[in-house]
């Protein structure tokens, strides 16, 4: 089985479409695992939901998904994120709202736990340091955990003594040896690692490998749609910076 692993799509249909097309040309995939924040920030939240639902997929809710359906408040959002969340609420159809409401906070699939933030706090924790990773390894029961939320791609390996973060090299299949891992595929729709290209991963169960991929998309088209929707200028401009 080959799984396309995506996180933090954030209503960016141009980016999601490019990722799906790119993955299809890299050996294809059998299903999609999505790690939350399908919506928020971007101009086509409903389109992203509808495109995902065309494929066999499983996934979890992120904080922006929960905000869009009123399951959490906007107190912890900055002003631009809150403005975008309020706009997103007004764009979704009842069926799309029902879909977001149905997403769990955490799910186990074979050797993997899927969660948005972290096992300790699925909604809000940014898992980016060894100090934050250490207790989280105790809180999932599978061998591996896939996370999003930080928009930063990484591999975190626990060898039985301590967790260590590694960069997630591009286009190089990483064999997941017996040690436990927490893995972030990076963000499809709003990367924050200094590269504006959409980030994702492909897991191949036949070889037990995961591969980090990046793909260009029409950033200008997404920015134009955001401006047409009167979304915050800060959110528009950061797409080109990858920050």
Secondary structure as GFF3:
##gff-version 3
##sequence-region A 1 243
A	DSSP	beta_strand	2	6	.	.	.	ID=ss1
A	DSSP	alpha_helix	13	24	.	.	.	ID=ss2
A	DSSP	beta_strand	31	34	.	.	.	ID=ss3
A	DSSP	alpha_helix	45	52	.	.	.	ID=ss4
A	DSSP	beta_strand	57	59	.	.	.	ID=ss5
A	DSSP	alpha_helix	63	68	.	.	.	ID=ss6
A	DSSP	alpha_helix	79	89	.	.	.	ID=ss7
A	DSSP	alpha_helix	94	102	.	.	.	ID=ss8
A	DSSP	beta_strand	106	109	.	.	.	ID=ss9
A	DSSP	beta_strand	112	115	.	.	.	ID=ss10
A	DSSP	alpha_helix	130	136	.	.	.	ID=ss11
A	DSSP	three_ten_helix	137	139	.	.	.	ID=ss12
A	DSSP	beta_strand	144	147	.	.	.	ID=ss13
A	DSSP	beta_strand	154	158	.	.	.	ID=ss14
A	DSSP	beta_strand	163	166	.	.	.	ID=ss15
A	DSSP	beta_strand	174	175	.	.	.	ID=ss16
A	DSSP	beta_strand	180	184	.	.	.	ID=ss17
A	DSSP	beta_strand	198	204	.	.	.	ID=ss18
A	DSSP	beta_strand	209	215	.	.	.	ID=ss19
A	DSSP	alpha_helix	219	228	.	.	.	ID=ss20
A	DSSP	alpha_helix	233	241	.	.	.	ID=ss21
###
